[in-house]
Amino acid sequence: MAPAAANYYTPPAHPPQKQRGYRICDTCGAVENPTAQKFRLCGGCLTTQYCSPECQKSHWPSHKTICQHTAAQLSGVKQQPISAAYPDENLAKYLRRFTSTHASLLGWAGFQALQLKRIPANIRQSALLIELSYNPHGESLFRFSIAGTRIVPRSYVTSHDPLVAADIDRREERCRKSGGIGTLVILVQCGGISQVMPVEVDPPSKITWDSRDDWAEVLRHFVESGRTDFKPISTTARG
């Protein structure tokens, strides 16, 4: 089988380029074009993104609750004693950076794991759980390795935190209004810390990736090689 990434067998780019992924402004729905304008992350939750200060300011009244909830989780981890579940007081911050850095790779892996090309309805019932192992490495790109992956019911993610569930529902409604199939839910865990990554997915007619069964191998390869230059390929007529 041909590799799933155009650069699977090539050396990583030097210096490593931060992977931007597919970002959508949470206020106006604009899609990021990193070569023209890079979106800004909310400094409180480190997960929500905006195309401009104006959009960030106008969204604050509705974003305030989930933002303060997420920021409180970040603060709470720093107060935990060092243990197997909390091996580093900065673990929550590192996990959010990992999710942001590997956004495209994680989104692609979730798309393949749930077989959304063949069965789009899976997006409403299932989620991808990615379990990480923490490595106290000086280089940020080598702080995590893949411990395991599995498909879980979407309720496994949404039932644990009503505020996160509400945020996913909001994104889902926006995605479907714009013609997408819904919000793909990816849960990244390490020790006692979790990071939910919602990905709004286009309709299958706009997605050119082929279905792949080797997604877990590809995910492990790029993460554990410290690579942020994942480039998915397509062999469809539109690719």
Secondary structure, DSSP 8 states (H G I E B T S, - for coil): ---SBTTTTS---SS--------B-TTT--B-BTTTB--EE-TTTS--EESSHHHHHHHHHHHHHHHHHHHHHHHHHHTS-SSSS-S-TTHHHHHHHHHHHTHHHHHHHHHHHTTTTT-GGGGGTEEEEEEEEE---SSGGGSEEEEEEEEEETHHHHTT-HHHHHHHHHHHHHHHHTT--EEEEEEEEETTEEEEEEEEE--GGG------S-HHHHHHHHHHTT-----B---STT-
